[in-house]
Structure formats: C-alpha cells, structure tokens
Amino acid sequence: MTATPEADANADSPAPRRSVAEALAVYLKPRVLIVLLLGFSSGLPLALSGSTLAVWLTESHVDLATIGLFSLVGLPYTFKFLWAPLIDALDVPVLSRLLGRRRGWLVFTQLLLFVTIVFLGLCDPLKSLPLIIFGAVLVATASATQDIVIDAFRVESLEPSEQGAGMAGYVAAYRIGMLASGAGVLFLVAWLEYKGVPRAHVWMWGYVGAAFAMVIGIAASLAAREPAAPAAVDHSHNPLQRLVETATGAFGEFLARDAAIVVLLFVVLYKFCDAFAGALTAAFVIDIGFDKATYAAVVKGVGLAAALIGGFAGGAIVRALPLATSLWIGGIVQMVSNLTFSWLAVVGVSVPALTVTIIVENFTGAIGTVIFVAYLSALCGNRAHTATQYALLTALAAVGRTTLASGGGFIAEDWGWVTFFIITALAAIPSLILLWWLQARGHFKALENSRKN
C-alpha cells in the first residue's frame, strides 16, 4: 500500500511475487465476494428495461422513434438521489430489525425487483404499450433503489485496502448480470421459440427466468454481515428529522466545493457519447438484418470477454496514471469506438465486422466505466455522506442514458445509422472541454491526494 515506484524498482524478485499474490488474494475475501455477487444483482435489471426490452419491442414492430423514447423509462436512475437520503436515514419495517439496516434494504429491493420483473414480463406490447411503459418504470425504480443500497453497503463493509478490488469485482459481475438479462434472456426466448412455445408467451418466460436470477443477490444479502451503522446516524431523532439532516448535509457539503456545478456537468456528459450510441445498439443490430441468436452470441457473448478485459485494463490505467490522464484516455477511446458502428452500417450484415465492432465498443466502454467509477469514488471523500452523494453522482451520470439519449431514434430515422453514430462520437467533445478546464483549475490535485491516503 505504501510502496513507491522507486521502492519497487529496488526490490528483489520474491517481493513482487508476494505482492501479486496478496493483490489476487483480496478477491477471495468473503466481503469482496459478497460485493461481487451484489454486482451481478445490480447489473441484472438494467437490460430488462433497456436493450432486451428494445429487442422485444422491435420484434413487435414498434417504430424506432418510440423505442428511442423508451430510454426515458430509465429516469429513476437519474432522480434516485431524491430518495437516497430516505435509505440512509430510515429502516425497512421488519426486515431491518431481522437483518440490519443495509441488509434489510437489500433484501427488500431485491424482492421488489423479482415482483416487478415478472409483472413486466406479463405485459404485452401488442395489447397495451402504456402498461409496458409502466412495468419498465417499476423495474427501473426498484433497480435504482437497489443500486443506492449496494453502493452504501460496498463503501461501509469493505476496508480501504479492499475498495479497489471490490470495485473491480463489482464492475465485472455487473457486466455478467447484464449478460444474463441480455444474451441469457434472448437465448432463452430463441430456444423456447425453437421448442414450439407460442410467440405470445416466450418473452413472458424470458422475463420470469430473469426474475429468478435475482435469487443470487438475495442469497448474497442473507450471507453478508451487516456493516456498522455510520456514526452520523442518530436514531434518537424522529425519522423526518433524520431524513432532512441527511439530505441537507450530503448535498450542502458537495455543493460547497470549488467548481461544484462544473463537476456535476462533467459527470453528466462524460459517458454521454457511450450512452447515446448504446441506447439504440440493439435496435441497430436487429434493424440492419442480424437475428436474435447472432445478436446474443456476438453482442453479448464476445462483448462480455472484451468488456472484462477492458475492465482490468481500465483498472491498470487508473493505478498507473494520474486520474486526469486516465479520464482523457477513457474519454477519447469511447469517442473513437462509436465510429466503428458507422463502419458496420456501411458494411452491412457481416458477422466478422459485427464481432470487431462489438469487441472495440465493449473493450473501450469498460475502460471508460472503470476509470469513471474511480473518479466518482474519489469525489465521495466524506464517508458520512457517501451513499447519498454517490447516488447523486450516478444519477446525474444516468442523464445521458435517459433524457439526453431519448431523441436518438428520431436522428437515426431522419439521418440514417452512419450519420447517427458519427453524431454520437462528436457528442464526446463537450465533456473533453470540461475535463481540460477542470484539469487547468487544479481540480484533480486534491482528489489524487485523497486516493493516496
């Protein structure tokens, strides 16, 4: 932990081997493994109200403009900071008494996700599109609430030396959860169709299968140890007073920082180009002529391997380089990767071209995600407000995936896929301008000091 590059250079050969062994051993600690399993539970619901739902709607012949607008069902991820203080300040009746404050909230949100995912699967876009919207919003709301609790649990349960490993494992398992609800559900739906299950029922069973995958997160929550309650929580106050104190303390402390508004704007825009393209990736692949099985195998299957490698690459970049430099690398590679989709739109239905495109997109996207999560974690230096502040930051980061990306379908219909993905690449430029401004102002110096402590 305290070794310097100079010390590493002068060390004999056995020391690096012990250091590597210790670095790998941290991933096997029970606390880190619990966080890893919770990462799967966190990643699972996202595709069910996003890319998987987009494929379902595309097969149901819903128009592209409407599918693009469906990204708005993810608004709970944007506004989750509004009820994050509620989770910090209050307990869940019965469950918190039996399991503890954080574990009670974890199990509650996971059971809620099970119910809402099944409900969404029971809906039919051919009969009632508004009901599909309502179900998707319910899933997104329960998922966003679970994310708040998991972030708080991760910060409070892991030692400082375990936070990096916990974050890396969480991101990798999050991707696997998305794979399960993306490729997993699509493979299940395709297999059910092959077995002769009526098309009107296959998507329902796909979503029921995804709901039962929430058992992994529930088991992790039950097996976990409840972290000690933060010192800032005073249960002698009435619930409303605790709620007000938690909210005002967390938001007030952050907004009092230098250039706070610019920092928040940067958080909104950094992943926007990636989210802008990602909102219609599934619809794009199906629309240009690929079938569901190919989409699942290449986009989600091969893409997962690229994403996992990219995640470790992003972690290595964060450890080796200053935070600002890492953000520059992540921002640029994300921007360039979007142009590969324009190339695929020109090439057309070609599995090798699709494979190259998805490998590039997932590899660079994972690099950007890990670097961005490291930045958000560094911003949450006050442990008394970590859960609420992290919820605020991740909610703002979701603005790109929801509100700002919602008009993508109109652009794709009017301008075509080639121009659409060029526009998504250019959408990265504002965030790079803000990154330059924050770096020139010295914003990252204090963050670098906090990361070393």
N, C-alpha and C positions, 0 to 999 in steps of 0.2 A: 504493500500500500504506500510506503514512504520511499521506496527506491526511486532513484533518479536515473535518467538515461546514462549519465556518466558512470553511476554505480553499476548498472547493468553491463556496461562495456568492459569494466574491470573485473567482473565476477568470473569465477571459474565455471567449467561446464556443468557440474552437478546442480548448481543453484538454479539456472534457468529451467532444468528438468523438474525440479521440485516446484518451482513457481508455476509451470504449466500444469502440473498435476493438481496443485491447490486450486488453480483457476477453474479446472474442469470439475473438481470435487464439489464446488459450491453448487453446481446444478443438481446434485443428488441430495442436497439437504431437504428435509421434509417441508420446510417453509417455502423454499423455492419451487419445489414440485407442486405444492398446493397452488401457488400463483400461476404456474404453467397451466394446470388444469382449468383454473378460472379464466385464463386467456382463451382457451377453447370455448368455454361457455359464453364469453363476451363476443367472440367473433362469429359464433353460430347464427344469431338472429339477423345480422346485417344484410346478407344476401336475400333473405326471405322477404324483405320489404324493398329490395333493390334489384340486383341483376337477375336473380332467379324469378322474381315476380315479373320483370321485364320480358323474359323469355315466355312465360305463361301468357302474358298479355299479347305478345307478338304472335304467338300461335293462335290466339283467339281473335286475331285480325283487328286489334285495336290500333288506331293510327299512331304514327311516330310522334306527332305533336303531343298527343295525350300521354304517351309513355314518357316523354321528356318531362311533362308536368308532374308525373308521379314521383319525381325526385323530391317534391315538396312534402311527401309523407314523412320524410326524414327530418322535418322541422323540430321534433322533440330533441334530437341530438344538438340542435342549435340553441334551444332555450332551456336545456336541462339545468343550467346554472341557477335558474329561478327557484327550483325546488331542491337543489343541493344542500342549502342550509337546513332544510327540513330533516334531511337524512343525518346531518351532523348533529343536530340538536335533539332529536326525538327518537324514541324506541318504537319497535313494532309490537303491538299487544301480543302477549303470549309467547311468540317466537323469540323476542329479545330476552324475555325472562328465562326461557329454557336454554337458549343457545348463546346469549350475549348480544350486545348491541349490533356489531357489524355482521356477525353470522346470522342473526335474526333477519336483518335486512337482506342479506344474500339469499337465504332460502326463500323469503317472501317474493323477491323479484324473480327468482328462477321458477317458482311455481306459477307466478303470474304469466311468465313467458310461455310456459307449457300450455296454459289455457288459451292465450291469445293466438299462438301459432296454430293450434288446432282450429280455432274459430276462423282464422284467415283461410285455412285450407278448405273449410266447409263452404266458403263463398264461391260464387260463380260469376266471372266477368261477363259472360254472355247474358245473364239474367239481371244482374244489378251491379253496375260499376261503382255506384256510391258505397255499397256495402263492402266491396273490395277495398276502397279507399279507407273506410272506417276501420276495417280489420288491420290494414297495413299500418295505420297510425297507432293503433293499440300495440302492435308488436314493437314499433319503433319507440314508443313511450316506455314500455316495460324494459326494452333493451337499453335505452339511455339511462334509466334509473339503475339498472344493474351495473352499468359502467361506472357510475358515480361511486357505488358501494365498493366495487372491486378496486378502483383506484385508491380509495381511502384505506381499504384493507391492506393493499400492497405496501403502501407507504408506512403504515403503522406496524405491520407484522414483520417486515424484513429489517435486518441490521443494515447500517450504511454500507458495509462491505458487500452486502448481498443485493443491493438495489440494482446494480448493473446487470448481474446475472438474471435477476427477477424480471427486469425489463426486456432483456433479450429473449428469455424463455416465453414470456407473455406474448411478445410480438409474433414469435414463431408459432405458438399454439393458436393465436388469434387467426393466423392465416389458415391453419389446418381446420379451424372451426368454420371459416368462410368456405373452404373447400368442401366440407361435409354438407353445408347447406346450398352450395353451388353445384359442383360436379356430382356430389353424392346424390342430391335430390334429382338432378337431371338424369343420371344413370338409372336411378330407381324408377323414374317416370318412364324412361325409354324401355326398361326391362318389363314393366307392367304392361305397356302397350304391346310388346312382343308376345307376352303371355296371354294376350287377348282381353285384358281388363278394359272395359269401356272407357273411351277417351274422357267422358264426363266425370270419371272417378279417379283417374290416375294422378292428377295434381293434388287432389284431396289426400290420397295415401302418401304422396311425396311429402306433404307438409306434416302429416301425422308422424311419419318417420323422423323428420327433423325435430319435432317436439320431443320425442322420446330420447333424442340425443342430449337433451338438457339434463338427463339423469347424471351425466358426467360432472357437470357443475354442481349439482345438488350433493352428490357424494363427496366432492372436494370440500364443500362448505361444511358438511357434517363432520368430516375428518379433520378439519383445521382446528387450530387453537385460537381462541378469541384473544385478539391483541388488547393490551391495557388501554383503558379509556384515556384520551388526552387530558392533560391537566386543566385545559381551558373549559372542559365540560363541567358545569356546576348544576347538579340535579336538584339543588335546593331551590332554584328559581322555577317559576312556572314555565310550562312549555312555550308559550308565546314569547315570553321574555328571553328565553334561551335562543329561540329562533331569530329574534330581532338582533340580539347581541352577536350571534354567529354571522349573520348576513352582513351587518354593518362593519364588523371588524375585518372580515375577509376582503370585501370589496373596497372598503376605505383604505386598507393598508396597501393594496395593489395600486389603486388609482393615485395614491400619493407619491408613487415612484416617478423618477425622471423619465420623460417621454413616454408615459404610460399609454396614451392614446395611440401613438405611432406603433408601439409594441403590439398593441391589440390589433391594429390594422394589418401589421405584418403577419400575425398569427392567422388572420382570416385569409390572406392572399397566398401564403407560402405554398400550400398544397392545392391551390385552386386549379392550376393547369392540369394537374393529375386527375383531380375530381371531375373537372369539366369534360375531359375525354372519357373517363371511366363511367359516367352516368349513362352513356349510350353505347359502350363497348359491346355488351351482349346483343343489343338490338342491331348494331352494325354487322356483327359476325353472322347472325341469322339472316339479316336482310340481303347481304351480298351473295348468299347461296349456300352457306355451310349448314349442316344438320346438327341436331342437339348432341348426338354422340361425339361428333368431331369437336364441337364446342367444349364439351365436358372434358374430353381427353386432352386436348391441346391447351385451351384457355385456362382450365382449372388444374389439369393434371401436370403437364410440363411446366406451366406457370408457377405451380407451387414450389417445385425444386428450384427454379430461378429465384423465387421470392425468398426462400430460406437462405440460399447462398448470398443473395443481396443483403439480407438482414445481418448476417455475420460480417459481410464486407462493410456495411454501414457502421456496425459496432467497432470494427477495426479502425475505420476512419475517425470516428469520434475519439477513440482512445489515443490515436497517434497525432492528431492535428488539433489546432485551436478550434473552438466552437464556431467562430465566424467563418473560417476556412471550410469547415465541414458543411456548413449551410450553403456556401457558394457551390460546392461540388454537388450537393443534393439538388439544389435548385436548377443548375444547368443541365444535369443528366436527365432530370424529369422533363424539362422543356424539350430537349432534343429527341427523347424517346417517343413523344407524341407524333413526330413526323413519320415514324415507321408505319403508323396506321394509314397515313396518306399514301404511302408507298403500297401498302396492301390493297387499298381501294383501287389503285391503278392496276395492280397485278391481277386481282380478282380471286376466284376460288382456287387456291393453291395451298395445300397443307404445309409444304416446306416454308412458304412465305408466311403463313399464319404462325407457324412454330417460331420462326425467327422474330417476328413482331412481338409475340407474347413473351418470349424469353427476355427480350430487351426491355419491354414495358414492366414486367414483374421484377426484374433484377434492379432496374433503376428506381422503380417505385418503392421497393423495400429499403433501398439505401436512403432515399429521402425520408421515409417514415421513421426509421430508427434515429436518424440524425435529428429530425423534428421532435420526436418524443424526448430525446435527450435535452433539447433546448427547452421544451415545456417543463420538464422536471427541474431544470436549473432555475427557471423562473419562480417555482414554488418553493422558495427558501424558508418561508415561515411555516414550520410544521404544525402550528396551532390552526392554520387555515388551509392546509394542503388540499383537503378533499374539495372544499368549495372553490378555491382558486383554480385547481386543476380542472374541475368541471366547467368553470367559466372559459378557460383557455381551449379545452377540447370542443366545447360548444361553439365557440367562435370559429375554430378550425373547420367545423362541420358546415358553416355557412356556404363555403364553396361547393360542397357536395349537394346542398339542398337548394337554397334560394338562388344563388348566383348561377348554378348549372341548370336551372329548371327550363331555361329558354333554348337549350341545346337542340331539342327536336325541331324547332322552327328553323334554326340555322341549317341543320342537316337537310331538311326538306327543300329549303329555298336555294342553298348554295351547293349541295352535294357533299358527299363524305370527304373527298380530297380537301376541299377548302375548309370544311368544318374542323378537321384535325390540325390544319395549319393555324387556324384561329386559336385553337386550344393551346398550341405551343406558344404563340405570341402572348397569351394571357399570363405567362410567367414573368413577363418583363416588369410589371409594377412591383412585384414582390422583390425582385432583384434590386430595383432602385431603392426601396425601403431598406433592404439589407445593407446596401452601400452607405446610406445615411446613418443608420444605427451604428455601423462599424466606425464611421468617421467621428461620431459623437462619443465613442468610448463605451457604448452600452455593454459590450461583451467582456470588458475587463473585470468588472465586479462578478459577473457570472463565472468566469474562469477561476476566480479565487474561491468561490463557494464550492465549485466542483472538486477543488484540490483538498478542501477541508473535510 
